[in-house]
Amino acid sequence: MTRSELRATFSLASIFGLRMLGLFMVVPVFAQEAVRYPGGDNTSLIGLALGIYGLTQAALQFVYGMASDRWGRKPVIVAGLLVFAAGSMVAAVAPSLLWVTVGRALQGAGAVSAAVTALLADQTRDGVRTKSMALLGVSMGLTFALSLVVAPLLAAWAGLVGIFAITSALALLGIAAVIWWVPAEPAQQISRQDGRVLVVLRRPDLLRLNYGAFVLHGVQLAMWLAVPTLLVQAGWPQAQHWQVYLPVLVGSFVVMGGSLFQLEKRGYVRAAVLVSVALMTFVQLGFWWQIGRQPSIYMLSALLFLFFYGFNVLEASLPSMVSRLAPLPNRGAALGIYNTLQSLGFFAGGSLGGWAMQWGGAQTLFAGCGALMLIWLLLAWPMKIPADTPLQTLAKA
């Protein structure tokens, strides 16, 4: 990677990490802390307040992606982070759970993921883009692990008010990074769209990747409705679950870094993606098999390691592949659609996963997740990886 590519990667990864840290810190403590608000005795409202972020983000990812194609990536990212910071402050000063819900909805309205990934794609060559996208995934994974450790401490010290206030401050730091650290975007990306946005909705290769994004993140969220219970049944108290999550998460990043990038150099990205989808299918079947038995902490840890490895490979590879396949004038729109399906996957994973748990228990949940992964494997099998192209110059407008 060139110096400019390294700067773009680490600066955008820091923005991604700052934003996601604020979001992840809420998740482990929200259900317990929300009961302190007026309206906190309504569990449906608690669920809505926690999940509405994904819904509003899904509704606006495509809009932000198209806007970044038309007006430039950096202005759109700054605008989205301002909305996100405002939503965090609304939630911080909220007098009731209803107003916390409004703040969470505003947080989701700052949907800058598509613009961030599009800007990273603009500033990296195809041959190193998967590595750059992987570092975005690393920033997300590490902030998730960090949030599991610091969220209970912050909640005990300042409650949700303090967490939301810190989230707003982190968003403002992200804006500073966009303005002063992220390299200037290529001039051609500020050119007008060519009016063919629908082309990204008609291409089977992009639709295949969008389905993958939906399933990947839906399964990711749904399985956590049952995995913590399995860990408790295996004799691991809930307060110590991070001691399982953190090692397998960090270990999966290390193994991914030592394997995916070497496979990419040798032209085996397609094989890495297909193997990862197959691994995640196997993981769901492994969790399904543990239901009704005395779960083994070693087996659960191994399954979680395989899950995180497969998830990290796919999280790095899929947006890179979307950026290669999408027409350059519509790259932001294509990544907007991808991120929209990603957010809808989160929303569907929570709602449909909860329904599956209520209707048929954890076995039904994991069987459904396994079936969705298997369908994805069959759909992904015919895919082709486009050849690398050099980093675009500024000469074309």
NORJO-V663626 format. One line per field, one symbol per residue. phi: phi as a letter, one per 40 degrees, with the letter a starting at -180 (. if undefined). burial: I if it has 24 or more other C-alpha atoms within 12 Angstrom, else O. Layout:
BEGIN
phi = ???
burial = ???
END
This chain:
BEGIN
phi = .cdccccccccccccdccccccccccdcbccccccccdgcccccccccccccdccccccbdcccccccccbhcccccccccccccccccdccbccaccccccccccdccccbdcccccccccbbcdcbccccccccccccccccccccccdccccccbgcdcccccdccccccccccccbbccdcddcccccccgbcccccbcdcccccccccccdcccdcccccbddccccccgbddcbccccccccccccccccccbcccccdcgbcdcccccccccccccccccdcccgbccccccccccccccccccccccccccccccccccdcbcccccccdcccccccdcccccccccccccbgcccdcccccccccccdcccdccbccccbcdcccccb
burial = OOOOIIIIIIIIIIIIIIIIIIIIIIIIIIIOIIIOIOOIOOOOIIIIIIIIIIIIIIIIIIIIIIIIIIIIIIIIIIIIIIIIIIIIIIIIIIOIIIIIIIIIIIIIIIIIIIIIIIIIIIIIIIIIIIIIIIIIIIIIIIIIIIIIIIIIOIIOOOIIIIIIIIIIIIIIIIIOIIIOIIIIIIIIIIIOIOOOIOOIIOOOIIIIIIIIIIIIIIIIIIIIIIIIIIIOOIOIOOOOIIOIIIOIIIIIIIOIIOIIIOOIOOOOIIIIIIIIIIIIIIIIIIIIIIIOOOIOIOOIIIIIIIIIIIIIIIIIIIIIIIIIIIIIIIIIIIIIIIIIIIIIIIIIIIIIIIOIIOOOOIIIIIIIIIIIIIOIIOIIOOIIIOOOOOIOOOOOO
END
